Amino acid sequence: MTAAPVERHLAWFGAEPEGLWTAPGRVNLIGEHTDYNDGFVLPFALPLTTLAAASRSERPELRLRSAEAPGPAVTVPLDHTLAPGSVTGWAAYPAGVAWALREAGHHLTGADLSFTSTLPLGAGLSSSAALEVATALALDDLNGLGLPRERLAALARRAENAYVGVPCGILDQMASACCTAGHVLHLDTRAPAGHRHLPFTPTLDDLALLLADTRTPHAHAEGAYARRRAECHAAARALGVPTLRDLPHEALPGAVDRLADPVLRRRARHVLTENERVARVAELLGEGRAREIGPLLTESHQSLRDDFEVSVPALDLAVSAALSAGALGARLTGGGFGGSAILLTDAAAAGAVTDALRAAFAGAGLQLPVIRPVFPAAGAQRQVG
């Protein structure tokens, strides 16, 4: 086992952990704000993870501590008092997973869990989903539940929706739980069990993927994310379909024109065109034509900026500076309102693109972005050894 998490757990709880479980954050290559519209997405797991160390205890409760949140352990009783609202702050995410497991009929033994993470908070990389999935995987193993990954992802999503109160779709949890190294996850969010893995190793095509954290924190839980979801559902009702996914792309012009509200018209147009972009990127990756996906990434950003209105000046600056420096494509990734952008470049141009972003942010008087190369990494797993 990794020494530092083991020693930290022992110091905090007086017992060595029985195991270490990691769950990654994710980057969504394309397919933004389509998941809660029953649409299509193409995420991949990051080599940045949340790690849970866990050990069973005789107490009918969970004790939770995090290296990223100094302070005493948060105690979570495993009885009827565990209900939405009973735990707040960072600990609401693992507490919500325990609640979702219990609500699904699973008996949980008491346990101590300690967490550490290499994921930056507020960067739009699904640090919350990684925390949920690491907790779900640890509790599943400690209690011998044997639940499939898709079920753990669904329970983690329920925790975030019903316990924490964030109306996210299934994208983040499925990506963290089910991605595989060297692949993007082609996911139909209406039927998650039918997901497939598409090979994508940028370096094999002399490409580089750069992740630019603009260091502009987002705040989905403060209402903007929920408003977009409500607007999409209102557009679907106005068009007489269960979700916007049920409108075929070829029906786009006429369908959008039937919406009297210009805001709903823009929201629907984004979702319909984004689903089509996901299909086109999946087709290109399946044919080994990764270099050709760049313009679709840029189209996605333009749609998110203009029709879905979830970009912010720092994200727009990152995208425009990257494209001006020769990037093949660029877009915000995640829910928006801050966070990160993903940039596709020729491998030889990655340094120039990085320098251009830093110069642009410095010229605008902004904090310099944190720019790192990324690649499709492994999904959640128990560490061995």
C-alpha positions in Angstrom: 0.0 0.0 0.0 1.0 3.6 -0.5 2.8 4.7 2.6 1.5 8.2 3.2 -2.3 7.4 3.0 -1.7 4.3 5.2 0.2 6.2 7.8 -2.3 9.1 7.8 -5.2 6.7 8.3 -3.4 4.9 11.1 -2.6 8.3 12.8 -6.2 9.5 12.5 -8.1 6.3 13.4 -5.6 4.1 15.3 -5.8 1.2 12.8 -4.3 0.5 9.4 -6.7 0.6 6.5 -7.9 -2.7 5.0 -7.4 -1.4 1.5 -7.0 1.7 -0.7 -9.5 2.6 -3.4 -8.9 5.2 -6.1 -11.4 6.9 -8.4 -10.4 9.4 -11.1 -11.7 12.7 -12.2 -12.8 13.0 -15.8 -12.5 15.2 -18.8 -15.5 15.2 -21.2 -14.0 15.2 -24.7 -17.3 16.3 -26.0 -21.0 16.1 -25.1 -21.7 18.8 -22.5 -25.1 19.3 -20.8 -26.5 16.4 -22.8 -26.4 13.8 -20.0 -29.5 15.1 -18.1 -31.3 15.3 -21.4 -30.8 11.5 -21.9 -28.2 12.3 -24.6 -24.7 11.1 -25.6 -21.3 11.8 -24.1 -17.6 11.0 -24.6 -15.7 11.3 -21.4 -12.3 9.8 -20.4 -10.7 9.3 -17.0 -7.9 11.5 -15.8 -4.6 10.4 -14.1 -5.8 12.6 -11.2 -7.6 10.7 -8.5 -9.3 10.7 -5.1 -8.0 8.0 -2.9 -10.0 6.4 -0.1 -8.4 4.4 2.7 -10.9 2.5 4.8 -11.2 0.1 7.7 -14.1 -1.5 9.4 -15.1 -0.6 12.9 -17.5 -1.9 15.6 -19.3 1.4 15.8 -22.6 1.8 13.8 -21.3 4.8 12.1 -18.9 6.2 9.5 -16.0 8.5 10.5 -14.7 10.6 7.7 -11.5 12.7 7.4 -9.9 14.4 4.4 -6.4 15.7 3.9 -7.9 18.5 1.8 -10.3 19.6 4.6 -8.5 20.1 7.9 -10.4 19.4 11.0 -11.7 16.6 13.2 -13.5 13.5 11.8 -17.1 13.9 10.6 -19.3 11.3 12.3 -22.1 9.9 10.2 -24.6 7.6 12.1 -25.8 4.6 10.0 -29.3 4.7 11.3 -32.6 6.6 10.5 -31.0 9.9 11.2 -28.9 9.6 8.1 -31.0 11.6 5.7 -30.6 14.4 3.2 -29.4 17.5 5.0 -28.0 15.7 8.0 -24.4 16.2 6.8 -23.2 19.2 4.9 -19.9 20.4 3.3 -17.4 18.0 1.7 -18.5 15.1 3.9 -22.0 15.2 2.4 -20.7 13.4 -0.7 -19.5 10.2 1.1 -22.4 10.4 3.6 -24.8 10.6 0.6 -23.3 7.4 -0.9 -23.8 5.6 2.4 -27.4 6.9 2.5 -28.0 5.8 -1.1 -26.7 2.3 -0.4 -28.9 2.0 2.7 -31.9 3.3 0.8 -31.3 0.6 -1.9 -31.5 -2.1 0.9 -27.9 -2.7 1.6 -26.7 -3.1 5.2 -23.4 -1.3 6.0 -21.0 -2.1 8.7 -19.4 0.8 10.6 -16.2 2.1 9.0 -13.5 4.7 9.1 -12.6 6.4 5.8 -9.8 8.8 5.1 -9.4 10.7 1.8 -6.7 12.4 -0.2 -6.8 13.8 -3.7 -4.7 15.0 -6.5 -7.7 16.6 -8.2 -8.0 20.4 -8.1 -11.3 21.5 -6.6 -13.6 23.7 -8.6 -11.8 23.0 -11.9 -14.7 21.2 -13.6 -13.0 17.8 -13.4 -15.6 16.0 -11.3 -13.8 15.9 -8.0 -17.2 15.3 -6.3 -17.9 12.3 -8.5 -14.4 10.9 -7.8 -15.1 11.3 -4.0 -18.4 9.5 -4.4 -17.1 6.7 -6.5 -14.1 6.0 -4.3 -16.5 5.8 -1.3 -18.9 3.6 -3.1 -16.1 1.2 -4.2 -14.6 1.1 -0.7 -18.0 0.4 1.0 -18.9 -2.2 -1.6 -15.7 -4.1 -0.9 -15.8 -3.7 2.9 -19.4 -5.0 3.0 -19.0 -7.7 0.3 -21.8 -6.3 -1.8 -20.4 -7.2 -5.2 -22.3 -4.5 -7.0 -21.4 -3.9 -10.7 -19.7 -0.7 -11.6 -22.8 0.7 -13.4 -24.8 0.2 -10.3 -22.2 1.9 -8.1 -22.2 4.9 -10.5 -26.0 5.1 -10.4 -26.0 5.1 -6.5 -23.2 7.7 -6.5 -25.4 9.9 -8.8 -28.4 9.4 -6.5 -26.2 10.6 -3.6 -25.3 13.8 -5.5 -28.9 14.4 -6.7 -31.0 13.5 -3.7 -28.6 13.9 -0.8 -26.3 16.8 -1.8 -28.9 18.5 -4.0 -27.0 18.9 -7.3 -29.2 17.8 -10.2 -26.3 16.3 -12.3 -26.7 13.5 -14.9 -24.9 10.2 -14.8 -21.8 11.3 -16.9 -19.4 12.0 -14.1 -20.0 9.0 -12.0 -20.0 6.6 -15.0 -16.8 8.0 -16.3 -15.1 7.7 -12.9 -16.4 4.2 -12.3 -16.2 2.6 -15.8 -13.5 4.3 -18.0 -10.5 2.3 -19.2 -7.0 3.4 -20.0 -6.4 4.5 -23.6 -10.1 4.9 -24.4 -13.0 7.3 -24.2 -16.3 6.1 -22.9 -19.1 6.3 -25.5 -22.1 6.6 -23.3 -25.8 6.7 -24.1 -27.0 8.2 -20.8 -30.5 6.7 -21.3 -29.0 3.2 -21.4 -25.7 3.4 -19.5 -25.2 -0.4 -19.4 -24.7 -0.4 -23.2 -21.6 1.8 -23.0 -18.6 1.1 -25.2 -14.9 2.0 -25.2 -13.4 3.8 -28.2 -9.5 3.7 -28.5 -8.0 7.2 -28.2 -4.3 7.6 -27.5 -3.4 11.1 -28.8 0.4 10.5 -28.8 0.0 7.7 -31.4 -1.3 10.3 -33.9 1.4 12.9 -32.9 -1.3 14.8 -31.0 -1.3 16.3 -27.5 -4.3 17.0 -25.2 -3.8 19.9 -22.9 -6.0 20.6 -19.9 -6.0 24.3 -19.0 -7.4 25.0 -15.5 -8.4 28.7 -15.7 -8.4 28.8 -11.8 -11.9 30.3 -12.1 -14.0 28.3 -9.6 -17.4 27.3 -10.7 -20.5 27.0 -8.5 -23.0 24.6 -10.1 -24.9 24.0 -6.8 -25.7 27.7 -6.6 -28.5 27.5 -9.1 -27.1 28.2 -12.6 -26.7 24.5 -13.4 -30.2 23.8 -12.1 -31.7 26.6 -14.2 -30.2 25.1 -17.4 -31.6 21.7 -16.6 -35.1 23.2 -15.9 -34.9 25.2 -19.2 -34.1 22.0 -21.1 -37.0 20.2 -19.6 -39.3 23.1 -20.3 -38.2 23.1 -23.9 -38.9 19.4 -24.2 -42.4 19.8 -22.7 -43.1 22.6 -25.2 -42.0 20.4 -28.0 -44.1 17.5 -26.8 -41.3 15.0 -26.2 -40.0 13.3 -23.0 -36.5 14.8 -23.4 -34.6 16.8 -26.0 -32.8 13.6 -27.0 -36.0 12.4 -28.5 -35.8 15.0 -31.3 -33.7 13.7 -34.2 -31.0 16.1 -35.4 -32.7 16.4 -38.8 -35.7 17.9 -37.1 -33.6 20.7 -35.6 -34.6 23.8 -37.7 -38.4 23.2 -37.5 -38.3 22.1 -33.8 -36.3 25.1 -32.6 -38.6 27.5 -34.6 -41.6 26.2 -32.8 -40.2 27.4 -29.5 -41.5 30.9 -28.8 -39.1 31.6 -25.9 -35.7 32.6 -27.4 -33.9 31.2 -24.3 -35.5 27.8 -24.7 -34.8 27.9 -28.4 -31.1 28.4 -27.7 -30.9 25.7 -25.0 -32.6 23.2 -27.3 -30.4 24.0 -30.3 -27.3 23.4 -28.2 -28.5 20.0 -26.9 -29.5 18.8 -30.4 -26.4 19.9 -32.1 -24.1 18.6 -29.3 -25.6 15.1 -29.6 -24.8 15.2 -33.3 -21.2 16.4 -32.6 -20.8 13.4 -30.2 -21.9 11.0 -32.9 -19.5 12.6 -35.4 -16.5 12.5 -33.0 -17.3 8.9 -32.1 -17.4 8.0 -35.7 -14.0 9.7 -36.4 -12.4 8.0 -33.4 -13.7 4.6 -34.5 -12.2 5.2 -37.9 -8.8 6.2 -36.5 -9.2 9.8 -37.6 -8.6 11.6 -34.3 -6.8 14.5 -35.9 -10.1 15.5 -37.6 -12.1 16.0 -34.4 -10.6 19.5 -33.6 -13.2 21.6 -35.4 -16.0 19.8 -33.7 -14.5 20.6 -30.3 -14.4 24.2 -31.2 -18.0 24.2 -32.5 -19.0 22.7 -29.1 -17.4 25.6 -27.3 -19.1 28.1 -29.5 -22.5 26.4 -28.8 -21.8 26.3 -25.1 -20.9 30.0 -25.1 -23.7 31.4 -27.3 -26.6 29.0 -27.0 -26.2 27.4 -23.6 -24.5 30.5 -22.1 -22.3 28.6 -19.6 -18.9 30.0 -20.6 -17.0 32.8 -18.8 -14.4 35.2 -20.1 -11.4 33.2 -18.8 -12.6 30.1 -20.7 -13.3 32.1 -23.8 -9.8 33.6 -23.6 -8.2 30.1 -23.1 -10.0 28.8 -26.2 -9.3 31.8 -28.4 -5.6 32.0 -27.4 -5.1 28.3 -28.1 -6.7 28.5 -31.5 -4.7 31.6 -32.4 -1.5 29.7 -31.5 -2.4 26.8 -33.8 -4.5 24.4 -31.7 -6.6 22.0 -33.8 -9.6 22.5 -31.5 -10.5 23.8 -28.1 -13.5 23.9 -25.8 -14.6 24.3 -22.2 -15.0 21.0 -20.4 -17.4 20.3 -17.6 -20.5 22.2 -16.7 -19.0 25.6 -17.3 -19.4 28.8 -15.3 -15.6 28.5 -14.7 -13.2 25.6 -14.5 -11.1 24.1 -17.4 -10.7 24.0 -21.1 -9.5 21.0 -23.2 -7.1 21.8 -26.1 -6.2 19.5 -28.9 -2.9 20.3 -30.6 -0.1 18.8 -32.7 2.4 17.4 -30.3 5.1 19.7 -31.7 2.9 22.7 -31.1 2.0 22.0 -27.4 4.7 24.2 -26.0 3.7 27.2 -28.2 0.1 26.8 -27.3 1.0 26.6 -23.6 3.1 29.8 -23.9 0.4 31.6 -25.8 -2.2 30.9 -23.1 0.1 32.1 -20.3 0.9 35.3 -22.2 -2.8 35.9 -22.9 -3.8 35.5 -19.3 -0.9 37.6 -18.1 -1.9 40.3 -20.6 -5.5 40.2 -19.3 -4.3 40.6 -15.7 -5.6 37.1 -14.8 -4.0 34.4 -12.7 -1.9 32.2 -14.9 -3.8 29.0 -15.9 -2.5 25.6 -14.7 -1.8 23.7 -18.0 -1.0 20.0 -18.0 -0.9 17.3 -20.7 -3.6 14.6 -20.1 -4.4 11.2 -21.5 -7.2 8.7 -21.1 -6.4 6.9 -17.8 -7.9 4.0 -15.9 -11.2 4.1 -14.0 -11.8 3.4 -10.4 -10.0 0.5 -8.8 -8.7 -1.1 -5.6 -5.0 -0.6 -5.3 -2.9 -3.8 -5.2 0.2 -4.1 -3.1 
